[in-house]
């Protein structure tokens, strides 16, 4: 499994993080049940890929190099997030059917690939199934029992649903037609939403959840006008391309749905969009219920964007 770009394996990341904690090759090797030579080999490989020294080594001590400190700050939260996500997916999968059905929005399956690959390695007997979930009804399939868990943006404050760890964060963009007056800008502010029409999202979706990505008011408090109703992302694309609306969209919209007649502009003052795994609280296993890392129910979650 690939843990990062540049060819770094998940096992190499684990070795780096362990050495950063122990600052001793022998103790790190003992913890990881490998030889000290394996630890040294992994670190040298990472240093060659990065092009800088990660640790300062002498015959008496091992210390973090400045580049290593930066890498540690970036890698540790991501690694812990992957491990916790795998643990949560494993928990959800522990039911007699031997299948795990995940509800995903659009290209979410590709963004979860590191977690899913590792899960398949650990649990080859569990069959993974996927069902597309639309923003127009983000929780319907979950409540109907059609899926075991759903990936969705936060916040989620729904009774009976549990929110897991944040799987990833991504920036928010503004989608405009290629010939729109804003199309030539390098980036724009959330405040421009007060000058344009955005689509009206159609379906049984909570207002607080919708406004986390498509706000009803600008940061200065101006109302954001709604236009034609849409139920799918491709309906939004068509509306924007025709110049009938602009629309905010997470970064995945640009990565997986680039169109020649649509431009994606970074929103420099928008908080990042957070994605998490959610599932029905009453489907948690006894093991999970007694875990010290138990998640909050969605009804108790707080957060989101004030005034949106």
C-alpha positions in Angstrom: 0.0 0.0 0.0 1.2 3.5 -0.8 1.1 5.8 2.1 2.3 9.0 0.5 3.6 10.2 -2.8 7.2 9.6 -3.9 7.1 5.8 -3.3 7.0 5.8 0.5 5.3 2.7 1.8 3.0 2.6 4.9 5.6 0.4 6.7 8.3 2.9 6.0 6.2 5.6 7.5 5.7 3.5 10.6 9.4 3.0 10.9 10.0 6.7 10.5 7.4 7.6 13.2 8.8 5.0 15.6 12.4 6.2 15.2 11.2 9.8 15.7 9.7 8.7 19.0 12.5 6.4 20.2 15.5 8.2 18.7 17.3 4.9 18.9 17.7 2.4 16.1 17.9 -0.6 18.4 14.8 0.2 20.4 12.9 1.1 17.3 13.7 -2.2 15.7 12.7 -4.1 18.8 9.3 -2.3 18.9 8.7 -3.1 15.2 10.1 -6.7 15.3 12.6 -6.0 12.6 16.4 -5.7 12.5 18.2 -2.4 13.1 19.5 -2.7 9.6 15.9 -2.7 8.3 15.2 0.5 10.2 18.4 2.1 8.9 17.6 1.0 5.3 14.1 2.4 5.4 15.3 5.8 6.7 18.0 6.0 4.1 15.5 5.2 1.4 13.2 8.0 2.7 16.1 10.4 2.8 17.0 9.6 -0.8 13.4 10.1 -2.0 13.1 13.4 -0.1 16.6 14.6 -0.9 17.4 15.7 2.7 18.6 14.2 6.0 15.7 13.3 8.3 17.8 12.4 11.4 21.2 13.6 12.6 23.2 10.5 13.6 26.4 10.2 15.6 27.9 7.2 17.4 26.3 8.4 20.6 22.9 9.8 19.7 20.1 10.2 17.1 18.4 13.6 16.8 15.6 14.9 14.5 16.9 17.0 11.6 14.8 20.2 10.7 13.3 18.5 7.6 12.5 15.4 9.8 10.6 17.6 12.2 8.5 19.0 9.4 7.8 15.6 8.0 6.8 14.3 11.5 4.3 17.1 11.9 2.7 16.3 8.6 2.9 12.5 8.6 1.8 11.6 12.2 -1.8 13.0 12.0 -2.3 11.5 8.6 -1.0 8.1 9.7 -3.1 8.1 12.8 -6.1 9.0 10.8 -5.6 6.1 8.4 -5.2 3.7 11.3 -8.3 4.9 13.1 -10.3 4.8 9.9 -9.2 1.2 9.3 -10.2 0.4 12.9 -13.7 1.9 12.3 -14.2 0.2 9.0 -13.2 -3.1 10.7 -15.7 -2.5 13.5 -18.5 -1.9 11.0 -17.6 -5.0 9.1 -18.0 -7.3 12.0 -21.5 -8.7 11.3 -22.6 -12.2 10.1 -23.2 -11.3 6.4 -19.4 -11.0 5.7 -20.1 -7.9 3.6 -19.5 -4.2 4.1 -21.5 -1.7 2.0 -20.2 1.8 1.9 -22.2 4.8 0.6 -19.9 7.1 -1.3 -20.5 10.5 -3.0 -19.1 10.6 -6.5 -15.4 9.8 -6.5 -15.0 9.3 -2.8 -14.1 5.7 -3.3 -10.8 6.8 -5.0 -10.0 9.1 -2.1 -10.5 6.3 0.4 -8.3 3.9 -1.6 -5.4 3.8 1.0 -7.9 2.8 3.8 -9.8 0.3 1.6 -6.6 -1.4 0.3 -5.3 -1.9 3.8 -8.7 -3.1 5.0 -8.8 -5.7 2.2 -5.3 -6.9 3.1 -6.4 -7.4 6.8 -9.8 -8.8 6.0 -9.7 -10.7 2.7 -12.9 -12.7 3.6 -15.0 -9.5 3.9 -16.7 -8.4 0.6 -16.6 -4.7 0.1 -19.6 -3.2 -1.8 -20.3 0.4 -2.8 -23.4 2.4 -3.4 -23.5 5.9 -4.8 -25.1 8.4 -2.4 -26.2 11.8 -3.6 -26.0 15.1 -1.7 -29.7 15.5 -2.3 -30.3 12.7 0.3 -27.1 12.1 2.2 -28.5 9.9 5.0 -31.5 8.2 3.4 -29.6 5.0 2.3 -28.0 4.7 5.8 -31.3 5.0 7.6 -32.9 2.5 5.2 -30.2 -0.1 5.9 -29.1 -0.1 2.2 -25.5 0.8 3.3 -23.5 0.2 6.5 -21.6 3.5 6.5 -21.4 6.7 4.5 -18.6 9.1 3.7 -19.9 12.7 4.0 -18.7 16.2 4.7 -19.0 17.6 8.2 -20.7 18.7 10.4 -23.2 15.9 10.9 -25.6 16.4 13.8 -28.2 13.6 13.2 -29.8 11.6 16.0 -28.8 8.0 15.9 -25.7 8.5 13.8 -22.1 8.2 14.9 -19.3 10.3 13.4 -15.9 8.8 13.0 -12.5 10.4 12.6 -11.9 12.9 9.9 -10.6 11.0 6.9 -9.3 14.0 5.0 -9.6 17.7 4.4 -9.8 19.5 1.1 -10.1 23.2 0.0 -13.4 24.7 -1.2 -13.5 26.1 -4.8 -16.0 28.3 -6.7 -17.2 26.8 -9.9 -18.0 29.3 -12.7 -18.5 29.2 -16.5 -15.4 29.7 -18.6 -16.7 33.0 -19.9 -17.9 34.3 -16.5 -16.5 37.7 -15.4 -14.7 35.9 -12.4 -13.1 33.2 -14.6 -9.9 35.1 -15.0 -9.2 35.5 -11.3 -6.6 33.4 -9.5 -8.7 33.1 -6.4 -11.8 34.8 -4.9 -13.4 35.5 -1.6 -16.6 33.8 -0.2 -18.0 37.3 -0.2 -18.6 37.1 -4.0 -21.4 34.7 -3.4 -23.5 37.6 -2.4 -23.2 39.0 -6.0 -24.4 35.8 -7.8 -27.0 33.1 -7.9 -26.2 29.6 -6.7 -28.2 26.4 -7.3 -30.9 25.3 -4.9 -30.2 21.8 -3.7 -33.3 19.7 -3.9 -34.0 16.9 -1.5 -34.3 15.9 2.2 -31.0 17.3 3.3 -30.5 19.3 6.5 -30.0 23.0 6.1 -27.0 23.1 8.4 -25.3 20.3 6.5 -25.9 22.0 3.1 -24.7 25.3 4.3 -21.3 23.9 5.4 -20.4 23.8 1.7 -23.0 26.0 0.1 -23.7 28.8 2.5 -26.9 30.8 2.8 -25.0 34.0 3.8 -21.6 35.5 3.0 -19.1 36.2 5.8 -20.4 39.8 5.9 -23.9 38.5 6.4 -25.3 39.2 2.9 -27.9 36.6 1.6 -26.8 34.1 -1.0 -29.6 33.9 -3.6 -30.8 30.5 -4.7 -31.7 29.7 -8.3 -32.9 26.5 -10.1 -33.2 23.3 -8.1 -30.7 20.5 -8.7 -30.4 17.0 -7.4 -27.0 15.7 -8.8 -23.5 17.2 -9.4 -23.9 16.8 -13.1 -27.0 19.0 -13.0 -24.9 21.6 -11.2 -22.2 21.3 -13.9 -24.8 21.9 -16.6 -26.2 24.9 -14.8 -22.8 26.5 -14.2 -21.6 25.9 -17.7 -24.6 27.6 -19.1 -23.9 30.7 -17.0 -27.1 30.4 -15.0 -25.3 30.0 -11.6 -22.0 29.7 -9.8 -21.5 27.0 -7.1 -19.1 26.2 -4.4 -17.6 22.7 -4.6 -14.9 20.7 -2.7 -11.6 20.2 -4.4 -12.6 16.7 -5.7 -15.0 18.4 -8.1 -12.0 19.9 -9.9 -9.9 16.7 -9.7 -12.5 14.3 -11.1 -14.9 16.5 -13.1 -12.8 19.0 -15.0 -14.7 20.5 -17.9 -13.5 22.8 -20.7 -16.5 25.2 -20.2 -16.1 25.4 -16.4 -13.4 27.0 -14.3 -12.6 26.2 -10.6 -11.4 29.1 -8.5 -9.9 28.7 -5.1 -11.8 30.3 -2.3 -9.0 31.8 -0.2 -11.0 32.5 2.9 -13.1 29.4 3.0 -12.5 26.8 5.8 -11.5 23.4 4.5 -14.1 20.8 3.9 -13.8 17.8 6.2 -14.9 14.3 5.3 -15.7 11.6 7.8 -17.2 8.1 8.0 -20.6 7.9 9.7 -22.8 4.9 10.6 -25.9 4.1 12.7 -25.1 4.1 16.4 -27.2 1.1 17.1 -25.2 -1.0 14.7 -22.0 -0.7 16.8 -20.6 -4.0 18.1 -20.1 -4.7 21.8 -16.3 -4.4 21.2 -16.8 -0.9 19.9 -19.2 0.1 22.6 -16.6 -0.6 25.2 -13.6 0.9 23.3 -11.9 3.8 25.0 -11.7 5.5 21.6 -15.5 5.4 21.1 -16.8 8.1 18.8 -19.4 10.8 19.5 -22.9 10.4 18.3 -23.7 12.8 15.5 -26.4 14.4 17.5 -23.7 15.5 20.0 -21.3 16.8 17.4 -20.6 20.5 17.3 -18.9 22.7 14.7 -19.7 23.9 11.2 -19.7 27.5 9.9 -21.5 30.1 11.9 -24.2 31.9 10.0 -24.3 29.3 7.1 
